[in-house]
């Protein structure tokens, strides 16, 4: 793979020219492009065998995106009602999100913030960033700040360093998390300068979003190692997606690839119901069954928490699977029942 020699694809013309969309689909894809951003990064172009394979399906636009199913909403996690100042979301008492920009290295077709992210999303200007940081500084109950967006690792090392220095100056902030797609979508950008900018005097964790084992290319693993070499632990988060990882074999391969890359699988998310994402939906009962099939097949290091972010901003809850029966017995990974004791 040498994605760095390929150009990113931003529009239907580029997709058609690259053989990733049929010429007759151009008009329908142009309609999608007028509403949602498109970006297939160079690192992924030669990972895609067809528009509907596990990589192409995540990033290549589809006409169904313009049809909202019942229950789908533009802000399924209710960021807006919990945003006290621009760039901040405060949903839980002890932590808050800081969104310094709404630009990404790849635009996923299932994204729950797809109404807001895009090349015109931009960054918080200096005045807005100062207001956001001042709000965080004035809330001693907040012990953890999660940098998200958009993708925080698209910031310049200088601007990222400026934000981390400001958070380091807040005695009550003991932990910072950075959630990013960049290590797998644009690993060439996670160079030594950007990795060095992640120095933080307290606990800093990088959470990498990957949904399929093929995303963890040698280049992606090398980029992640640059961060790990600075004693930054790395977690993995994924979304359960129809046609991408909706089988026990695909999930097993993904979580094994993470562990082999020194990434601890952290969350497997139930899909957030953003408009036009129904084609990715996997029912919760099926997700519970798939995760249950992995028990005993993979090490506990490769076992994430399957979670639902309750629509309306009510927070995340674990979805199981359960092994404790109503009568107090427990089932092992083979399905046999045993007495659990008190």
Buried (B, 14 or more C-beta within 10 A) or exposed (E): BEBEEBEBBBBBBBBBEBEBBEEEBBEBBEBBBEBBBBBBBBBBBBBBEEBEBBBBBBBBBBEBBBEBEEEBBEBBBBBEEBBEBBBBBBBBEEBBBBBBBBBBBBBBBBBBBBBBBBEEBEBBEEEBBEBBBEBBBEBEEBBBBBBBBBBBBBBEBEBBBBBBEBBBEBEEBEBBBBBBBBBBBBBBBBEEEBBEBBBBEEEBBBBBBBBBBBBBBEBBBBBBBBBBEBEBBBBBBBBBBBBBBBEBEBBBBBBBBBBEBEBBBBBBBBBBBBBBBBBBBBEBEEBBEBBBBBBEBBEEEBBBBBBBBBBEBEEBEEBEBEBEEEEEEBBEEEEEEEEEEE
